[in-house]
């Protein structure tokens, strides 16, 4: 429940701080001082007052169970303002504008978090050590895919798991050591080469080509 747990809280805290820092946010930073302003009907109309300063403090002290819960409090700020002030008034329009800015930023935040979550889950889901049979199957599939597809495998390995590549510049060869590919990257590439081979034409793409790419896959 602590705001220090997970990247989503850092992102949410940053978003609220960005909204708080906007010049238009000044009326929403602290509780409405209805007594000083003479708004004696405010407590009757607004049952749950909320302000950006309070949201920031609740995030910092881990009072929220989720960022969605925090976002609901931010929405309550705009809702309260639009509920108390007449439609079309300066404060009503200001709250409406701030609400749109917040929703745009919050939507982007959620998309970014979901994208990272799917990426992490994908890696975790395929983190099991590949079997010897899977390694052999992978090595065989490398000879069934096209030159361009093999090139992509090598580029991916170079960026994600370069220790699995041995480059022999004198003979213009690149050897792929399957045993040195990390499990997550192995399964990712296995899915790719299997898809390439299943799409058909593997032999058609490469057999009979005198300029077979000088890339080799081997098992240690």
N, C-alpha and C positions, 0 to 999 in steps of 0.2 A: 504493500500500500504506500510505501515511501516514494516520493517523487524522484528519488535518486536511482530507482530501479528501472533500467531499460532506456533505450534511446528515445522512446516515444515521449517520455517525460521531459527530456532535454529539449526536444522539438516543440512540445506544447508550451513549456516555459518561455522559450524564445518567441513563439508566436504571440503569446499574451503580452510579453514585454514590448514587442513591435507595435501592437495595437495601443498599448498604454502610452508609448512614446509619441504617438501621432498628436499633432496640435488639436485636432478635432476631438480627441478623447478626453480633454481636460474636464468636462462636466461629469465624466463617468469614472474618474480615478478614485474618488472618495465618496462615502455615503452622502446622500442628499441631506443637507442641513435644513430640513423642513421647518424647524422652529424659527431659525434666524430669518429664513425666507418668508415666513408667515404662511406656509402651505399646510395649514392645520388639518386638512382633509387627506393629506398624503398617507398617513398610517392606515386610514380606513380603506383607501383604494388599492394601495400597494401592500400586500400581505407578506411578501418576502423580499425585502430590499437587498440589492446586490450591487457591488462596484468592482472595478478592475483591480484596485488595491487589495481587496479581500480575496479575489481569485488568485492573485499572485502569491499571497501569503499562504493560502490553503495548498497551492501546488508545492511551494517551498517546504512546507511542514508535513507533506504527505497525507493531507486530509481527504484526498479523493481516492476512490477505488479504481478509477479508469480515466483516461483522457476524455472520453465521451461525457463522463460525469462533470468534468471541469468545463467542457464546452457548453453544457446545459446551463451552467451558472453564467457564462459569458452571454449566452442568448437571453437569459433572464434580465440582464442589464438593459438590453435594447427593448425587450418586451415591456418592462416596467415603464421605461421612458415613453414609449408609444402609447401605452395604456393610460398614463396620467395626462399626457399632453395631447392637445387637439390634433386631429389628422390634418396635415398640411402646415402645421406650425413649424417654426425654426427647429425646435428641439425634436419634434417628431421626425422631420426630414433628416436631421443630423443622426439620430439613432438608426434610421432606415439605411443611411449611407454607411455608417459604421458596421451595421449588421452584414451588409453585402461584402464589405472588405474582409470582415472576419470569416464569412462562409467561403469566400474564394481561397483564402489562405488555409483554412482548416481542411477544405476539400483536397488541396494540393498535398498537405501534410499527410492525410490519410492514404492517398495514392502512393506517396513515397514510402510510407511505412509498410503498406501492403506488398509493394514491389520487393522491398528488402526481406520481408517475412517469407514470401514465396521463394525467393532466391535461397534463403537460409534453409527453409524446409526441404527444398530440392536437393541441396547438398547433404543435409542430414539424412534424408531418405535413401540416399545412394552412397552412404559412407562405409558400407560393408566391404571387407577385403575381397577382391575378386578371386574366384577359384582358378585353378590351373586350366581347367577346361574353358573358362571364359577368356582367359588370356590367350589361349591358343586360337579360339574362335575369332578374337579381335585381330590377331596377327594375320589370320587367313583372309578376313574381310578387307584388310588394308590392300590386298592384291586384287580385290574385285571392284574397288571404287575407281572413279576417274582421277586423272592427274590433278584436276582442279580441286576435287574433293580431298584428295590426299594432301594437297598443299594447305588446305584449310586446317586439317588435323595438325599438321606440323606448326602452323602459325599459332594455333590454340595451345599446343604443348609448349611452344617457345615462351608464351606469355604467362601460362598458368603452372607449368611444371617443366621448366627448362632442363632439369637434371635428367629427364628421360631422353634427352636428345644428345647424340654424339655426332658432331659435324666433322667431316673429313673434307676440308677445302681442297686438298690436292687432287682428290678423285671426284670432287663435286658430289659427295654422298652425304646423306643424313641418316643415321641409324636411330630407330626408335626402340628404346629398351623398355619393354612393357612392364617389367618388374619395378621400374622406377617411377611409374605413373601413380600418383596418389589415387586412392579409391574413388573419391568424389569426381575427379577429373576423368578417371577411367570410365566410369559409368556414363558420364556425360558424353564422352567421345564414342563409347560403345553404341549408345542410342543413335548417335549421328551416323556412324558408318553402317549400322544395321539398316537404318532408314534409307541410306543411299543405295545399299545393295538390294533392298527389297523393292526399290522403285524400278528395278530392272535395268538391263543394259550394262551391267558391270563388266562382263566379259566383252560385250560389244564396244565398250568405251576404250578398253585397253588392249585386248588381244590383237595380235598382229601389228601392233604399233611398234615400229622399229625403235622409236624414241621412248621406250618405257622409262618412266621417271626413275632416276637413280636414288630411290628412297628405300630403305630396308627396315623391316620390323624383325626384332629378334627377342628371344627369351634368354635371360641370363641362366 
